[in-house]
Structures are given as structure tokens and as C-alpha cells.
């Protein structure tokens, strides 16, 4: 039986959008339509996620002919943990593991302290991983050619 840590779709989209903005490297705004095309995030969903990213201060957005979306700070300053808190609040995926255990989830002899440790370790890693780290990995693996960090 394999199990994986799951993240909400808006969080996944946000990470991909931020990675694409950083991967572009131009520092220029990218139009919503172009960003949707490059990432594979449906335009309607992208608009909703971008609104939340603007509210959180992670991106800036401008309307009009030369409008679009751009990072509001260097990619090395944006962590996946921070993005997770924007889209999932303080209850992150790691804490959902703990909640599942506490409710007698499908882990037979679940020890609360063990799952607390797992939750702490996952949270710690999410707070260490930056968008810049992800972009470096994308480039290292030869992904994102043509400026795409897509979700497909």
C-alpha cells in the first residue's frame, strides 16, 4: 500500500504559478492568458489563485495592455511553507496526518507522538524549500523547457 502526502489543488497551482514566474527570469509581468498556457492551470482557477497570491503579497498584478503578474520578491525568499499557509492556513497537509491519526484513521497502531514528529518534520521541510530551489531542480532535470513549469 502506497500513500503520499497530498496538497490542495489551489496550493499545487500556486507553487506552479510562482515557479513559472521565477523560471521566466525576465522580471517582467506575464499576462494571465500566457501564464495559464505555460503552466497548464485553467485560466479561471489561475485568476482565483493569483488573487490570493496578490492578497498575500507574494505577487503583484497590473491590469491593462502591459499588465500581468510578477513576483513581488525574490524567489529565494518565498517558501513552500509560506505558500501552504496562504492556501491551507496553519493546518497543513502534515497536520492533517496527525488529525487522521487522532481520529483513529487507517493506521492500525497509530502513536500520536510519532505522527507529531512526522508533522513537525514535514512542516520544517516546507519552510526550507524555496521557489528558487524548485526552479533550480526544474532546470537541473531539464524540465520547464520553453519556460514552463506546468502541472500536467
C-alpha positions in Angstrom: 0.0 0.0 0.0 1.5 3.3 -1.0 0.4 6.6 0.4 1.5 10.1 -0.5 1.2 13.4 1.2 -1.5 15.3 -0.7 -1.8 19.0 -1.1 -4.9 21.0 -2.2 -5.2 21.9 -5.9 -5.0 25.7 -5.2 -1.7 25.1 -3.3 -0.4 23.0 -6.2 -1.4 25.7 -8.7 0.2 28.4 -6.6 3.5 26.6 -6.4 3.5 26.0 -10.2 2.5 29.7 -10.9 5.2 31.1 -8.7 7.8 28.7 -10.1 6.8 29.7 -13.7 7.2 33.4 -12.8 10.6 32.7 -11.3 11.6 30.4 -14.2 10.8 33.1 -16.7 13.6 35.1 -15.2 12.8 38.3 -17.0 11.3 40.1 -14.0 8.6 41.3 -16.4 4.9 40.7 -15.8 3.3 37.7 -17.6 -0.2 38.0 -18.9 -2.8 35.8 -17.3 -3.6 34.0 -20.6 0.1 33.4 -21.2 0.6 32.2 -17.7 -2.3 29.8 -18.0 -1.0 28.4 -21.3 2.5 28.0 -19.9 1.5 26.3 -16.7 -1.5 24.3 -17.8 -3.5 25.8 -14.9 -7.1 26.6 -16.2 -7.5 30.4 -16.6 -10.4 30.7 -14.2 -8.5 28.8 -11.5 -5.4 30.8 -12.2 -7.2 34.0 -11.7 -8.6 32.9 -8.3 -5.1 31.7 -7.2 -3.4 34.9 -8.4 -5.9 37.0 -6.4 -5.0 35.1 -3.2 -1.2 35.4 -4.1 -1.7 39.2 -4.6 -3.6 39.5 -1.2 -0.7 37.6 0.5 1.9 39.9 -1.1 3.7 37.2 -3.0 2.9 38.6 -6.4 1.9 41.9 -7.9 -0.7 42.2 -10.6 -1.4 45.0 -13.0 -4.3 45.3 -15.5 -4.3 46.9 -18.9 -2.3 46.4 -22.1 1.0 45.8 -20.4 -0.5 44.2 -17.4 0.1 40.8 -15.9 1.5 39.0 -12.9 5.1 39.2 -11.4 6.8 38.1 -8.3 6.8 40.8 -5.6 10.0 39.5 -4.0 13.0 37.3 -5.0 12.1 33.6 -5.4 14.7 32.7 -2.8 12.5 34.5 -0.2 9.3 32.6 -0.9 9.0 29.2 0.8 6.5 26.4 0.1 5.6 26.6 3.8 4.6 30.2 3.4 2.5 29.4 0.3 0.9 26.5 2.2 -0.1 28.7 5.0 -1.7 31.2 2.5 -3.8 28.4 0.9 -4.3 25.9 3.7 -4.0 28.1 6.8 -2.0 26.8 9.7 -3.5 23.3 9.2 -1.1 22.0 6.6 -1.1 18.6 5.0 1.3 17.3 7.7 -1.1 18.4 10.4 -3.9 16.5 8.6 -1.9 13.4 9.0 -1.9 14.0 12.7 -5.6 14.7 12.7 -6.3 11.4 10.8 -4.3 9.5 13.4 -6.0 11.2 16.3 -9.4 10.3 14.8 -8.4 6.6 14.6 -7.6 6.8 10.9 -6.5 3.8 8.9 -3.1 3.5 10.7 -3.7 0.4 13.0 -1.4 1.1 16.0 -1.0 4.8 15.5 1.2 6.6 18.0 0.3 10.3 18.3 3.8 11.3 19.2 5.2 9.6 16.1 2.8 11.5 13.9 3.5 14.7 15.7 7.2 14.2 14.8 6.2 13.5 11.2 4.1 16.6 11.0 6.9 18.7 12.5 9.5 17.3 10.1 7.2 17.9 7.1 6.5 21.5 8.2 10.2 22.1 8.8 11.0 20.9 5.2 8.2 23.0 3.7 9.6 26.1 5.4 13.1 25.3 4.0 12.1 24.8 0.3 12.0 28.0 -1.7 10.6 28.7 -5.1 14.2 29.3 -6.2 15.1 25.7 -5.0 12.3 24.3 -7.2 13.4 26.3 -10.2 16.9 25.0 -9.8 15.6 21.5 -9.7 13.3 22.1 -12.7 16.3 23.4 -14.7 18.6 20.6 -13.4 16.2 17.9 -14.6 15.7 19.6 -18.0 12.1 20.3 -17.3 10.4 23.6 -18.0 12.0 24.0 -21.4 10.4 27.0 -23.1 9.7 28.5 -19.7 7.1 26.0 -18.5 6.7 24.6 -15.0 3.3 23.1 -15.9 1.1 20.9 -13.8 0.2 18.3 -16.4 
